[in-house]
Amino acid sequence: MKNLVILNKKMATIKTEKQYEKVVERVEELLLVVDNKTSPDNRDFIELDLLSQLVADYEAQQQSVKIPALPEIIKSCMKERGLTQVALASLLDISVSRVNEILTGKCMPTFKLARKLHKQLKIDANMILA
C-alpha cells in the first residue's frame, strides 16, 4: 500500500468502502511524515495530495446531502402540523386544486405564495427559491 498511487495507475476513484478505509489509513500514515516543510516534489507529499483528493471525492459522492424538492418539504411540514390539503389551502388562501398542483410538482408557487409558505410554514426561503 505504501506506493499505492504510483503502483496502481488504474485507481482513478475509490469504488468501495473497503478501498476507502485503506486509503484513509494510508493518508493517516502519510500525515505522520509530511508536514508544512515537506517539499511539494517529495514522493510522500505527492501521494498524500493525490490520496486526499480521492478521499474527498469519495466522501462527497457517498455522503452528499440532497436537498429535497419543494413538494416534499411542504408535505413534510403538513405532516408535522397535521395539515390536510384543504387546511393548507385555507392557511395559504389558495384553492385546494392549486395546493394539489404544487404538491404533485405540476407548478411552482408564485413569489407571493412563496412568501406565504415561508411565513406560514416556516420553510427557509432558500429552499423555496432553489
N, CA, C and O atoms as CSV, one atom per row, in Angstrom:
chain,resi,resn,atom,element,x,y,z
A,1,MET,N,N,0.817,-1.193,0.000
A,1,MET,CA,C,0.000,0.000,0.000
A,1,MET,C,C,0.859,1.254,0.000
A,1,MET,O,O,0.369,2.334,-0.329
A,2,LYS,N,N,2.134,1.131,0.364
A,2,LYS,CA,C,2.996,2.298,0.507
A,2,LYS,C,C,3.064,3.135,-0.759
A,2,LYS,O,O,3.009,4.363,-0.681
A,3,ASN,N,N,3.179,2.518,-1.906
A,3,ASN,CA,C,3.278,3.256,-3.156
A,3,ASN,C,C,2.015,3.078,-3.991
A,3,ASN,O,O,2.085,2.874,-5.203
A,4,LEU,N,N,0.886,3.157,-3.346
A,4,LEU,CA,C,-0.402,2.891,-3.965
A,4,LEU,C,C,-0.627,3.688,-5.236
A,4,LEU,O,O,-0.965,3.116,-6.272
A,5,VAL,N,N,-0.447,4.985,-5.176
A,5,VAL,CA,C,-0.741,5.833,-6.318
A,5,VAL,C,C,0.219,5.548,-7.462
A,5,VAL,O,O,-0.197,5.507,-8.620
A,6,ILE,N,N,1.454,5.358,-7.167
A,6,ILE,CA,C,2.449,5.141,-8.208
A,6,ILE,C,C,2.325,3.746,-8.802
A,6,ILE,O,O,2.493,3.585,-10.011
A,7,LEU,N,N,2.039,2.740,-7.999
A,7,LEU,CA,C,1.963,1.376,-8.499
A,7,LEU,C,C,0.627,1.046,-9.151
A,7,LEU,O,O,0.573,0.242,-10.082
A,8,ASN,N,N,-0.435,1.651,-8.678
A,8,ASN,CA,C,-1.768,1.322,-9.173
A,8,ASN,C,C,-2.335,2.480,-9.982
A,8,ASN,O,O,-3.169,3.241,-9.490
A,9,LYS,N,N,-1.887,2.609,-11.205
A,9,LYS,CA,C,-2.305,3.724,-12.052
A,9,LYS,C,C,-3.749,3.597,-12.501
A,9,LYS,O,O,-4.328,4.579,-12.967
A,10,LYS,N,N,-4.350,2.420,-12.378
A,10,LYS,CA,C,-5.735,2.218,-12.766
A,10,LYS,C,C,-6.702,2.811,-11.749
A,10,LYS,O,O,-7.870,3.031,-12.070
A,11,MET,N,N,-6.248,3.068,-10.555
A,11,MET,CA,C,-7.126,3.558,-9.495
A,11,MET,C,C,-7.365,5.056,-9.678
A,11,MET,O,O,-6.582,5.873,-9.194
A,12,ALA,N,N,-8.435,5.415,-10.370
A,12,ALA,CA,C,-8.775,6.807,-10.591
A,12,ALA,C,C,-9.786,7.291,-9.555
A,12,ALA,O,O,-9.869,8.485,-9.266
A,13,THR,N,N,-10.545,6.365,-9.005
A,13,THR,CA,C,-11.519,6.704,-7.976
A,13,THR,C,C,-11.586,5.577,-6.952
A,13,THR,O,O,-11.206,4.439,-7.229
A,14,ILE,N,N,-12.070,5.915,-5.780
A,14,ILE,CA,C,-12.324,4.903,-4.761
A,14,ILE,C,C,-13.702,4.331,-5.062
A,14,ILE,O,O,-14.678,5.072,-5.179
A,15,LYS,N,N,-13.777,3.016,-5.185
A,15,LYS,CA,C,-15.027,2.386,-5.606
A,15,LYS,C,C,-15.788,1.691,-4.480
A,15,LYS,O,O,-17.002,1.511,-4.578
A,16,THR,N,N,-15.101,1.302,-3.423
A,16,THR,CA,C,-15.765,0.561,-2.352
A,16,THR,C,C,-15.408,1.150,-0.987
A,16,THR,O,O,-14.441,1.900,-0.849
A,17,GLU,N,N,-16.202,0.796,0.003
A,17,GLU,CA,C,-15.940,1.243,1.366
A,17,GLU,C,C,-14.603,0.688,1.873
A,17,GLU,O,O,-13.881,1.362,2.607
A,18,LYS,N,N,-14.287,-0.543,1.473
A,18,LYS,CA,C,-13.021,-1.153,1.896
A,18,LYS,C,C,-11.826,-0.388,1.315
A,18,LYS,O,O,-10.843,-0.146,2.015
A,19,GLN,N,N,-11.913,-0.010,0.040
A,19,GLN,CA,C,-10.854,0.806,-0.565
A,19,GLN,C,C,-10.739,2.137,0.174
A,19,GLN,O,O,-9.641,2.611,0.464
A,20,TYR,N,N,-11.881,2.720,0.469
A,20,TYR,CA,C,-11.905,3.992,1.187
A,20,TYR,C,C,-11.169,3.862,2.526
A,20,TYR,O,O,-10.327,4.696,2.858
A,21,GLU,N,N,-11.483,2.836,3.275
A,21,GLU,CA,C,-10.846,2.633,4.578
A,21,GLU,C,C,-9.334,2.473,4.447
A,21,GLU,O,O,-8.581,3.019,5.254
A,22,LYS,N,N,-8.886,1.727,3.435
A,22,LYS,CA,C,-7.448,1.519,3.216
A,22,LYS,C,C,-6.760,2.823,2.822
A,22,LYS,O,O,-5.656,3.112,3.283
A,23,VAL,N,N,-7.411,3.603,1.975
A,23,VAL,CA,C,-6.818,4.867,1.545
A,23,VAL,C,C,-6.745,5.836,2.716
A,23,VAL,O,O,-5.739,6.527,2.879
A,24,VAL,N,N,-7.781,5.897,3.526
A,24,VAL,CA,C,-7.767,6.766,4.706
A,24,VAL,C,C,-6.649,6.335,5.653
A,24,VAL,O,O,-5.958,7.175,6.230
A,25,GLU,N,N,-6.478,5.045,5.807
A,25,GLU,CA,C,-5.398,4.515,6.650
A,25,GLU,C,C,-4.042,5.004,6.131
A,25,GLU,O,O,-3.183,5.419,6.909
A,26,ARG,N,N,-3.863,4.948,4.813
A,26,ARG,CA,C,-2.601,5.398,4.216
A,26,ARG,C,C,-2.432,6.909,4.378
A,26,ARG,O,O,-1.325,7.380,4.642
A,27,VAL,N,N,-3.497,7.658,4.226
A,27,VAL,CA,C,-3.427,9.112,4.418
A,27,VAL,C,C,-2.962,9.414,5.836
A,27,VAL,O,O,-2.125,10.294,6.039
A,28,GLU,N,N,-3.495,8.693,6.818
A,28,GLU,CA,C,-3.090,8.900,8.205
A,28,GLU,C,C,-1.614,8.588,8.406
A,28,GLU,O,O,-0.939,9.280,9.169
A,29,GLU,N,N,-1.097,7.555,7.734
A,29,GLU,CA,C,0.331,7.225,7.808
A,29,GLU,C,C,1.169,8.357,7.217
A,29,GLU,O,O,2.189,8.755,7.780
A,30,LEU,N,N,0.719,8.864,6.077
A,30,LEU,CA,C,1.465,9.931,5.403
A,30,LEU,C,C,1.457,11.228,6.194
A,30,LEU,O,O,2.426,11.986,6.151
A,31,LEU,N,N,0.383,11.488,6.909
A,31,LEU,CA,C,0.311,12.697,7.719
A,31,LEU,C,C,1.361,12.717,8.826
A,31,LEU,O,O,1.706,13.782,9.338
A,32,LEU,N,N,1.865,11.552,9.194
A,32,LEU,CA,C,2.911,11.469,10.217
A,32,LEU,C,C,4.280,11.860,9.672
A,32,LEU,O,O,5.163,12.244,10.439
A,33,VAL,N,N,4.465,11.767,8.355
A,33,VAL,CA,C,5.781,12.066,7.772
A,33,VAL,C,C,5.795,13.332,6.909
A,33,VAL,O,O,6.865,13.854,6.595
A,34,VAL,N,N,4.639,13.816,6.532
A,34,VAL,CA,C,4.564,15.027,5.709
A,34,VAL,C,C,4.111,16.178,6.591
A,34,VAL,O,O,3.136,16.059,7.334
A,35,ASP,N,N,4.833,17.307,6.502
A,35,ASP,CA,C,4.431,18.497,7.239
A,35,ASP,C,C,4.570,19.718,6.345
A,35,ASP,O,O,4.791,19.582,5.142
A,36,ASN,N,N,4.445,20.896,6.914
A,36,ASN,CA,C,4.495,22.132,6.136
A,36,ASN,C,C,5.857,22.384,5.497
A,36,ASN,O,O,5.965,23.164,4.550
A,37,LYS,N,N,6.883,21.735,6.003
A,37,LYS,CA,C,8.230,21.926,5.470
A,37,LYS,C,C,8.565,20.942,4.361
A,37,LYS,O,O,9.598,21.076,3.705
A,38,THR,N,N,7.708,19.959,4.146
A,38,THR,CA,C,7.950,18.944,3.125
A,38,THR,C,C,7.816,19.569,1.737
A,38,THR,O,O,6.868,20.301,1.454
A,39,SER,N,N,8.773,19.266,0.896
A,39,SER,CA,C,8.776,19.804,-0.466
A,39,SER,C,C,7.603,19.234,-1.267
A,39,SER,O,O,7.282,18.053,-1.137
A,40,PRO,N,N,6.966,20.062,-2.089
A,40,PRO,CA,C,5.875,19.576,-2.943
A,40,PRO,C,C,6.332,18.536,-3.962
A,40,PRO,O,O,5.503,17.848,-4.558
A,41,ASP,N,N,7.638,18.418,-4.167
A,41,ASP,CA,C,8.187,17.412,-5.076
A,41,ASP,C,C,8.477,16.086,-4.381
A,41,ASP,O,O,8.828,15.101,-5.031
A,42,ASN,N,N,8.330,16.063,-3.068
A,42,ASN,CA,C,8.567,14.860,-2.285
A,42,ASN,C,C,7.524,13.800,-2.624
A,42,ASN,O,O,6.338,14.096,-2.764
A,43,ARG,N,N,7.988,12.565,-2.751
A,43,ARG,CA,C,7.114,11.447,-3.125
A,43,ARG,C,C,5.943,11.285,-2.150
A,43,ARG,O,O,4.808,11.070,-2.576
A,44,ASP,N,N,6.213,11.387,-0.852
A,44,ASP,CA,C,5.150,11.241,0.148
A,44,ASP,C,C,4.150,12.401,0.056
A,44,ASP,O,O,2.945,12.201,0.213
A,45,PHE,N,N,4.653,13.605,-0.197
A,45,PHE,CA,C,3.784,14.768,-0.340
A,45,PHE,C,C,2.832,14.578,-1.525
A,45,PHE,O,O,1.632,14.832,-1.419
A,46,ILE,N,N,3.383,14.132,-2.645
A,46,ILE,CA,C,2.574,13.903,-3.848
A,46,ILE,C,C,1.531,12.831,-3.592
A,46,ILE,O,O,0.368,12.992,-3.963
A,47,GLU,N,N,1.939,11.739,-2.961
A,47,GLU,CA,C,0.999,10.656,-2.669
A,47,GLU,C,C,-0.104,11.137,-1.737
A,47,GLU,O,O,-1.279,10.838,-1.953
A,48,LEU,N,N,0.271,11.879,-0.705
A,48,LEU,CA,C,-0.723,12.404,0.231
A,48,LEU,C,C,-1.705,13.329,-0.483
A,48,LEU,O,O,-2.911,13.259,-0.245
A,49,ASP,N,N,-1.201,14.177,-1.340
A,49,ASP,CA,C,-2.057,15.100,-2.077
A,49,ASP,C,C,-3.051,14.347,-2.958
A,49,ASP,O,O,-4.239,14.672,-2.966
A,50,LEU,N,N,-2.584,13.359,-3.689
A,50,LEU,CA,C,-3.454,12.583,-4.573
A,50,LEU,C,C,-4.480,11.760,-3.793
A,50,LEU,O,O,-5.661,11.734,-4.140
A,51,LEU,N,N,-4.023,11.095,-2.746
A,51,LEU,CA,C,-4.936,10.272,-1.952
A,51,LEU,C,C,-5.976,11.123,-1.223
A,51,LEU,O,O,-7.131,10.721,-1.084
A,52,SER,N,N,-5.560,12.289,-0.765
A,52,SER,CA,C,-6.507,13.185,-0.087
A,52,SER,C,C,-7.618,13.605,-1.038
A,52,SER,O,O,-8.779,13.704,-0.641
A,53,GLN,N,N,-7.261,13.852,-2.289
A,53,GLN,CA,C,-8.277,14.228,-3.272
A,53,GLN,C,C,-9.219,13.054,-3.555
A,53,GLN,O,O,-10.426,13.248,-3.701
A,54,LEU,N,N,-8.669,11.836,-3.634
A,54,LEU,CA,C,-9.513,10.655,-3.832
A,54,LEU,C,C,-10.503,10.494,-2.676
A,54,LEU,O,O,-11.678,10.199,-2.892
A,55,VAL,N,N,-10.020,10.690,-1.461
A,55,VAL,CA,C,-10.869,10.575,-0.279
A,55,VAL,C,C,-11.958,11.647,-0.308
A,55,VAL,O,O,-13.126,11.355,-0.052
A,56,ALA,N,N,-11.579,12.872,-0.616
A,56,ALA,CA,C,-12.555,13.970,-0.664
A,56,ALA,C,C,-13.623,13.698,-1.718
A,56,ALA,O,O,-14.809,13.923,-1.473
A,57,ASP,N,N,-13.212,13.219,-2.882
A,57,ASP,CA,C,-14.170,12.911,-3.950
A,57,ASP,C,C,-15.133,11.807,-3.525
A,57,ASP,O,O,-16.338,11.901,-3.761
A,58,TYR,N,N,-14.597,10.758,-2.898
A,58,TYR,CA,C,-15.436,9.639,-2.456
A,58,TYR,C,C,-16.425,10.107,-1.394
A,58,TYR,O,O,-17.607,9.768,-1.450
A,59,GLU,N,N,-15.945,10.885,-0.430
A,59,GLU,CA,C,-16.828,11.367,0.636
A,59,GLU,C,C,-17.916,12.270,0.071
A,59,GLU,O,O,-19.067,12.193,0.500
A,60,ALA,N,N,-17.571,13.110,-0.872
A,60,ALA,CA,C,-18.571,13.991,-1.474
A,60,ALA,C,C,-19.636,13.176,-2.204
A,60,ALA,O,O,-20.821,13.508,-2.164
A,61,GLN,N,N,-19.205,12.119,-2.863
A,61,GLN,CA,C,-20.138,11.266,-3.612
A,61,GLN,C,C,-21.016,10.445,-2.675
A,61,GLN,O,O,-22.223,10.341,-2.891
A,62,GLN,N,N,-20.432,9.869,-1.654
A,62,GLN,CA,C,-21.150,8.958,-0.768
A,62,GLN,C,C,-21.942,9.664,0.322
A,62,GLN,O,O,-22.976,9.164,0.767
A,63,GLN,N,N,-21.465,10.810,0.746
A,63,GLN,CA,C,-22.065,11.447,1.911
A,63,GLN,C,C,-22.777,12.742,1.582
A,63,GLN,O,O,-23.137,13.498,2.484
A,64,SER,N,N,-22.984,13.009,0.310
A,64,SER,CA,C,-23.643,14.260,-0.033
A,64,SER,C,C,-25.091,14.244,0.436
A,64,SER,O,O,-25.785,13.231,0.351
A,65,VAL,N,N,-25.513,15.368,0.921
A,65,VAL,CA,C,-26.876,15.521,1.391
A,65,VAL,C,C,-27.661,16.217,0.293
A,65,VAL,O,O,-27.301,17.312,-0.141
A,66,LYS,N,N,-28.714,15.590,-0.144
A,66,LYS,CA,C,-29.516,16.167,-1.197
A,66,LYS,C,C,-30.677,16.929,-0.587
A,66,LYS,O,O,-31.367,16.441,0.309
A,67,ILE,N,N,-30.874,18.126,-1.090
A,67,ILE,CA,C,-31.988,18.940,-0.622
A,67,ILE,C,C,-33.252,18.401,-1.266
A,67,ILE,O,O,-33.312,18.257,-2.487
A,68,PRO,N,N,-34.259,18.102,-0.465
A,68,PRO,CA,C,-35.496,17.583,-1.048
A,68,PRO,C,C,-36.188,18.641,-1.904
A,68,PRO,O,O,-35.994,19.841,-1.712
A,69,ALA,N,N,-36.984,18.181,-2.836
A,69,ALA,CA,C,-37.747,19.081,-3.686
A,69,ALA,C,C,-38.814,19.779,-2.852
A,69,ALA,O,O,-39.242,19.269,-1.817
A,70,LEU,N,N,-39.237,20.949,-3.317
A,70,LEU,CA,C,-40.217,21.744,-2.579
A,70,LEU,C,C,-41.487,20.969,-2.226
A,70,LEU,O,O,-41.968,21.086,-1.098
A,71,PRO,N,N,-42.052,20.176,-3.154
A,71,PRO,CA,C,-43.259,19.421,-2.759
A,71,PRO,C,C,-43.027,18.514,-1.548
A,71,PRO,O,O,-43.902,18.385,-0.691
A,72,GLU,N,N,-41.844,17.883,-1.476
A,72,GLU,CA,C,-41.538,17.016,-0.332
A,72,GLU,C,C,-41.399,17.826,0.949
A,72,GLU,O,O,-41.815,17.389,2.022
A,73,ILE,N,N,-40.814,19.001,0.827
A,73,ILE,CA,C,-40.666,19.869,2.003
A,73,ILE,C,C,-42.035,20.284,2.522
A,73,ILE,O,O,-42.292,20.242,3.726
A,74,ILE,N,N,-42.911,20.684,1.606
A,74,ILE,CA,C,-44.261,21.102,2.006
A,74,ILE,C,C,-45.018,19.933,2.634
A,74,ILE,O,O,-45.681,20.101,3.658
A,75,LYS,N,N,-44.922,18.745,2.023
A,75,LYS,CA,C,-45.602,17.562,2.569
A,75,LYS,C,C,-45.100,17.250,3.975
A,75,LYS,O,O,-45.878,16.886,4.856
A,76,SER,N,N,-43.798,17.395,4.174
A,76,SER,CA,C,-43.224,17.141,5.491
A,76,SER,C,C,-43.766,18.138,6.522
A,76,SER,O,O,-44.106,17.760,7.643
A,77,CYS,N,N,-43.841,19.405,6.134
A,77,CYS,CA,C,-44.405,20.428,7.028
A,77,CYS,C,C,-45.865,20.137,7.341
A,77,CYS,O,O,-46.312,20.299,8.476
A,78,MET,N,N,-46.607,19.705,6.318
A,78,MET,CA,C,-48.017,19.371,6.529
A,78,MET,C,C,-48.151,18.231,7.531
A,78,MET,O,O,-48.995,18.269,8.427
A,79,LYS,N,N,-47.309,17.220,7.366
A,79,LYS,CA,C,-47.368,16.062,8.258
A,79,LYS,C,C,-47.039,16.472,9.693
A,79,LYS,O,O,-47.719,16.059,10.632
A,80,GLU,N,N,-45.986,17.292,9.862
A,80,GLU,CA,C,-45.592,17.750,11.193
A,80,GLU,C,C,-46.709,18.518,11.890
A,80,GLU,O,O,-46.880,18.419,13.105
A,81,ARG,N,N,-47.460,19.277,11.118
A,81,ARG,CA,C,-48.513,20.124,11.678
A,81,ARG,C,C,-49.900,19.483,11.611
A,81,ARG,O,O,-50.883,20.053,12.085
A,82,GLY,N,N,-49.965,18.294,11.020
A,82,GLY,CA,C,-51.246,17.612,10.901
A,82,GLY,C,C,-52.214,18.316,9.951
A,82,GLY,O,O,-53.427,18.300,10.159
A,83,LEU,N,N,-51.662,18.930,8.909
A,83,LEU,CA,C,-52.493,19.671,7.961
A,83,LEU,C,C,-52.918,18.794,6.789
A,83,LEU,O,O,-52.140,17.983,6.287
A,84,THR,N,N,-54.142,18.967,6.372
A,84,THR,CA,C,-54.624,18.335,5.141
A,84,THR,C,C,-54.419,19.346,4.010
A,84,THR,O,O,-54.043,20.494,4.248
A,85,GLN,N,N,-54.673,18.900,2.780
A,85,GLN,CA,C,-54.579,19.821,1.658
A,85,GLN,C,C,-55.611,20.938,1.794
A,85,GLN,O,O,-55.341,22.089,1.448
A,86,VAL,N,N,-56.781,20.593,2.295
A,86,VAL,CA,C,-57.839,21.597,2.497
A,86,VAL,C,C,-57.390,22.630,3.524
A,86,VAL,O,O,-57.557,23.831,3.313
A,87,ALA,N,N,-56.822,22.167,4.632
A,87,ALA,CA,C,-56.360,23.083,5.676
A,87,ALA,C,C,-55.213,23.954,5.172
A,87,ALA,O,O,-55.156,25.146,5.474
A,88,LEU,N,N,-54.297,23.355,4.400
A,88,LEU,CA,C,-53.188,24.126,3.849
A,88,LEU,C,C,-53.698,25.189,2.875
A,88,LEU,O,O,-53.223,26.324,2.878
A,89,ALA,N,N,-54.658,24.813,2.052
A,89,ALA,CA,C,-55.237,25.769,1.105
A,89,ALA,C,C,-55.836,26.959,1.849
A,89,ALA,O,O,-55.655,28.107,1.443
A,90,SER,N,N,-56.544,26.683,2.929
A,90,SER,CA,C,-57.146,27.741,3.733
A,90,SER,C,C,-56.071,28.624,4.371
A,90,SER,O,O,-56.190,29.849,4.379
A,91,LEU,N,N,-55.024,27.996,4.904
A,91,LEU,CA,C,-53.930,28.716,5.555
A,91,LEU,C,C,-53.210,29.648,4.579
A,91,LEU,O,O,-52.812,30.756,4.937
A,92,LEU,N,N,-53.050,29.177,3.340
A,92,LEU,CA,C,-52.321,29.957,2.330
A,92,LEU,C,C,-53.245,30.832,1.483
A,92,LEU,O,O,-52.781,31.616,0.655
A,93,ASP,N,N,-54.541,30.693,1.696
A,93,ASP,CA,C,-55.551,31.443,0.949
A,93,ASP,C,C,-55.454,31.173,-0.567
A,93,ASP,O,O,-55.433,32.084,-1.394
A,94,ILE,N,N,-55.396,29.873,-0.875
A,94,ILE,CA,C,-55.401,29.435,-2.268
A,94,ILE,C,C,-56.369,28.262,-2.402
A,94,ILE,O,O,-56.859,27.739,-1.401
A,95,SER,N,N,-56.639,27.854,-3.631
A,95,SER,CA,C,-57.572,26.742,-3.838
A,95,SER,C,C,-56.899,25.404,-3.529
A,95,SER,O,O,-55.674,25.284,-3.560
A,96,VAL,N,N,-57.724,24.412,-3.231
A,96,VAL,CA,C,-57.229,23.052,-2.971
A,96,VAL,C,C,-56.564,22.506,-4.235
A,96,VAL,O,O,-55.550,21.814,-4.151
A,97,SER,N,N,-57.126,22.813,-5.398
A,97,SER,CA,C,-56.530,22.320,-6.647
A,97,SER,C,C,-55.141,22.923,-6.854
A,97,SER,O,O,-54.249,22.256,-7.376
A,98,ARG,N,N,-54.954,24.175,-6.450
A,98,ARG,CA,C,-53.621,24.807,-6.558
A,98,ARG,C,C,-52.641,24.115,-5.614
A,98,ARG,O,O,-51.494,23.869,-5.989
A,99,VAL,N,N,-53.072,23.802,-4.410
A,99,VAL,CA,C,-52.226,23.062,-3.466
A,99,VAL,C,C,-51.825,21.726,-4.085
A,99,VAL,O,O,-50.658,21.339,-4.034
A,100,ASN,N,N,-52.788,21.028,-4.665
A,100,ASN,CA,C,-52.520,19.734,-5.289
A,100,ASN,C,C,-51.504,19.869,-6.425
A,100,ASN,O,O,-50.607,19.035,-6.554
A,101,GLU,N,N,-51.636,20.900,-7.237
A,101,GLU,CA,C,-50.695,21.121,-8.341
A,101,GLU,C,C,-49.266,21.334,-7.823
A,101,GLU,O,O,-48.302,20.841,-8.408
A,102,ILE,N,N,-49.151,22.066,-6.733
A,102,ILE,CA,C,-47.828,22.312,-6.144
A,102,ILE,C,C,-47.266,21.035,-5.530
A,102,ILE,O,O,-46.087,20.727,-5.703
A,103,LEU,N,N,-48.110,20.290,-4.812
A,103,LEU,CA,C,-47.650,19.064,-4.156
A,103,LEU,C,C,-47.284,17.963,-5.147
A,103,LEU,O,O,-46.466,17.096,-4.839
A,104,THR,N,N,-47.879,17.996,-6.322
A,104,THR,CA,C,-47.541,16.989,-7.344
A,104,THR,C,C,-46.445,17.470,-8.281
A,104,THR,O,O,-46.027,16.740,-9.180
A,105,GLY,N,N,-45.978,18.698,-8.072
A,105,GLY,CA,C,-44.896,19.223,-8.890
A,105,GLY,C,C,-45.337,19.728,-10.257
A,105,GLY,O,O,-44.498,19.981,-11.122
A,106,LYS,N,N,-46.622,19.875,-10.460
A,106,LYS,CA,C,-47.126,20.347,-11.762
A,106,LYS,C,C,-46.867,21.835,-11.958
A,106,LYS,O,O,-46.768,22.308,-13.090
A,107,CYS,N,N,-46.758,22.570,-10.859
A,107,CYS,CA,C,-46.454,24.001,-10.975
A,107,CYS,C,C,-45.665,24.452,-9.749
A,107,CYS,O,O,-45.678,23.807,-8.701
A,108,MET,N,N,-44.989,25.562,-9.914
A,108,MET,CA,C,-44.229,26.151,-8.816
A,108,MET,C,C,-45.040,27.302,-8.229
A,108,MET,O,O,-45.854,27.907,-8.927
A,109,PRO,N,N,-44.823,27.606,-6.961
A,109,PRO,CA,C,-45.562,28.709,-6.355
A,109,PRO,C,C,-45.107,30.057,-6.915
A,109,PRO,O,O,-43.952,30.223,-7.307
A,110,THR,N,N,-46.016,30.996,-6.944
A,110,THR,CA,C,-45.673,32.363,-7.320
A,110,THR,C,C,-44.815,32.960,-6.213
A,110,THR,O,O,-44.680,32.373,-5.139
A,111,PHE,N,N,-44.246,34.110,-6.474
A,111,PHE,CA,C,-43.435,34.769,-5.456
A,111,PHE,C,C,-44.283,35.101,-4.228
A,111,PHE,O,O,-43.837,34.945,-3.092
A,112,LYS,N,N,-45.489,35.553,-4.468
A,112,LYS,CA,C,-46.406,35.878,-3.365
A,112,LYS,C,C,-46.693,34.635,-2.515
A,112,LYS,O,O,-46.680,34.698,-1.285
A,113,LEU,N,N,-46.952,33.514,-3.180
A,113,LEU,CA,C,-47.215,32.270,-2.459
A,113,LEU,C,C,-45.954,31.773,-1.753
A,113,LEU,O,O,-46.030,31.216,-0.659
A,114,ALA,N,N,-44.796,31.976,-2.382
A,114,ALA,CA,C,-43.531,31.584,-1.754
A,114,ALA,C,C,-43.355,32.317,-0.422
A,114,ALA,O,O,-42.907,31.726,0.561
A,115,ARG,N,N,-43.703,33.587,-0.394
A,115,ARG,CA,C,-43.624,34.345,0.858
A,115,ARG,C,C,-44.574,33.777,1.908
A,115,ARG,O,O,-44.233,33.703,3.089
A,116,LYS,N,N,-45.774,33.375,1.470
A,116,LYS,CA,C,-46.737,32.780,2.416
A,116,LYS,C,C,-46.213,31.449,2.953
A,116,LYS,O,O,-46.352,31.160,4.141
A,117,LEU,N,N,-45.615,30.643,2.083
A,117,LEU,CA,C,-45.039,29.365,2.532
A,117,LEU,C,C,-43.951,29.621,3.578
A,117,LEU,O,O,-43.848,28.916,4.582
A,118,HIS,N,N,-43.154,30.636,3.315
A,118,HIS,CA,C,-42.085,30.989,4.249
A,118,HIS,C,C,-42.647,31.431,5.598
A,118,HIS,O,O,-42.181,30.993,6.649
A,119,LYS,N,N,-43.646,32.296,5.555
A,119,LYS,CA,C,-44.212,32.833,6.802
A,119,LYS,C,C,-45.078,31.827,7.545
A,119,LYS,O,O,-44.955,31.681,8.761
A,120,GLN,N,N,-45.943,31.140,6.833
A,120,GLN,CA,C,-46.913,30.245,7.471
A,120,GLN,C,C,-46.309,28.896,7.874
A,120,GLN,O,O,-46.609,28.372,8.947
A,121,LEU,N,N,-45.458,28.340,7.010
A,121,LEU,CA,C,-44.898,27.008,7.291
A,121,LEU,C,C,-43.460,27.064,7.798
A,121,LEU,O,O,-42.869,26.041,8.142
A,122,LYS,N,N,-42.909,28.274,7.837
A,122,LYS,CA,C,-41.530,28.479,8.305
A,122,LYS,C,C,-40.523,27.707,7.448
A,122,LYS,O,O,-39.535,27.184,7.962
A,123,ILE,N,N,-40.784,27.640,6.131
A,123,ILE,CA,C,-39.856,26.996,5.203
A,123,ILE,C,C,-38.797,28.019,4.821
A,123,ILE,O,O,-39.127,29.145,4.445
A,124,ASP,N,N,-37.545,27.640,4.912
A,124,ASP,CA,C,-36.431,28.510,4.554
A,124,ASP,C,C,-36.630,29.032,3.130
A,124,ASP,O,O,-36.910,28.262,2.211
A,125,ALA,N,N,-36.483,30.333,2.960
A,125,ALA,CA,C,-36.690,30.956,1.649
A,125,ALA,C,C,-35.753,30.380,0.583
A,125,ALA,O,O,-36.137,30.244,-0.578
A,126,ASN,N,N,-34.528,30.045,0.981
A,126,ASN,CA,C,-33.581,29.458,0.017
A,126,ASN,C,C,-34.083,28.121,-0.520
A,126,ASN,O,O,-33.838,27.790,-1.680
A,127,MET,N,N,-34.771,27.364,0.301
A,127,MET,CA,C,-35.288,26.074,-0.130
A,127,MET,C,C,-36.499,26.253,-1.062
A,127,MET,O,O,-36.727,25.441,-1.958
A,128,ILE,N,N,-37.253,27.305,-0.841
A,128,ILE,CA,C,-38.407,27.580,-1.694
A,128,ILE,C,C,-37.931,28.056,-3.059
A,128,ILE,O,O,-38.471,27.651,-4.089
A,129,LEU,N,N,-36.935,28.905,-3.063
A,129,LEU,CA,C,-36.469,29.518,-4.311
A,129,LEU,C,C,-35.455,28.662,-5.066
A,129,LEU,O,O,-35.094,28.982,-6.198
A,130,ALA,N,N,-35.001,27.593,-4.455
A,130,ALA,CA,C,-33.974,26.747,-5.107
A,130,ALA,C,C,-34.500,26.055,-6.332
A,130,ALA,O,O,-33.765,25.315,-6.986
